[in-house]
Amino acid sequence: MEFKASHRLQSVGEKYLAIQQANINQLKKSGIEVLNLGRGNPDLPTFAPVVEKAKTALDNKVNHGYPPYGGKPALKETIKQFYQREYQVALEEDEITVFSGSAAALTALPMALADPSGVVLTPTPAFFGYHIGITMSGAEEWQMPLLERNDYLPELEKIPQAVRERAQMMFLNYPHNPTGAGATHAFFDKAVQFGLDNHIAIVHDFAYADISFEHQAPSFLQSKRAKETGIEIYTLSKTFNMAGWRSAFAVGNASIIKLLKAYIQNSVGGTFGVVQDASQYALETQIEERKQLRDTYLDRRNTVIQLLKTNQLSVSQSSGTFFVWLKLPEKITDDRRFAKSLLNNAHVAVVPGSAFGDAGQGYLRISLVADTATLASGINQLITYLKQYRE
Ligand SMILES: Cc1ncc(COP(=O)(O)O)c(C=O)c1O
């Protein structure tokens, strides 16, 4: 017997990256080497001291049982200190909850906070996770275009009154996947005011918090009264190369935290104690390792941007994340067709901008999760292919 997906799952659709990966696997099978500049998975290993800490934590029998929902008290205490040390933000215990990776929370939040009659505001282009969560919840998605001329910040004043009245939540994400844009304190102040004026829960996805090149990326919670209207989600996936460990937490408004914790408790459950102990250790230490990782990405970003600019291509400076956002020359009108053709003919994988939403049409996202030599080869192949490509 073969069973069909529910309407809910069908409406989510298949992720672009999964389709592209199948294409890459096919090419590999026929002996073709593909330079994959499309992934969002850190290429470097978790910092060695964190791995060692996990090995010891494995012997602790307490970690063999069900972990406490919402996180161990010791980890929550460390998160408090981490936010104080890094962002000068004071947190209370009921303003913190721990879960297994931020993707789980991004799906849980619309389920916990939005009704099918409600609206969730999302940026476009954006990380796929918001759309998936909203679709699963049955709420309506209202997209806020992020445009180059506005430094990829949404124009909140353009959101119609009728939409504001139905909106229950808003997703934001800076440093931004896929454009690499950063937010300012002034923008977050504006977002807080918008949330307060319209009774909207603001969810700031801070996945690339630590990958910011010119200055430290601002935390949403640094804005006055932010905790009255929103939360911030922090993942250890990118800061500590811990994507496979599934470790993240949310901080901010106590009522949102309570609902998120309740939803996760009833679905995914708690986070493995060993992962929590290793996460606690990572957040307490690893300052130098984090700096080295940032410098590595900076070096890669500079290599890629310089190559593209030398060839007269229009590319955003990318103030953070491990992505570079390249604008395709005007002669190319279909970014998906171009990305597919690039993969099949020049064997370089990148993600077309429109895979992140309509506002991404005409761009490519290039990932910096490969060493400099691989990146340089991939970019050179891309440049050569761009010159000869005809639609
Ligand atoms: C913007 C953004 N948010 C969230 C995630 C998911 O992170 P996690 O590994 O914590 O599920 C990603 C992963 O690529 C991302 O790019």
The ligand as an ORCA input file, in Angstrom:
! r2SCAN-3c Opt
* xyz 0 1
  C      17.898     31.997      8.691
  C      17.943     30.625      9.265
  N      17.194     30.338     10.327
  C      17.181     29.113     10.873
  C      17.945     28.099     10.350
  C      17.870     26.731     10.988
  O      18.819     26.595     11.967
  P      18.869     25.319     12.931
  O      20.066     24.553     12.549
  O      18.964     25.873     14.319
  O      17.604     24.552     12.747
  C      18.753     28.337      9.250
  C      19.541     27.242      8.664
  O      20.159     27.295      7.656
  C      18.745     29.640      8.678
  O      19.478     29.930      7.595
*
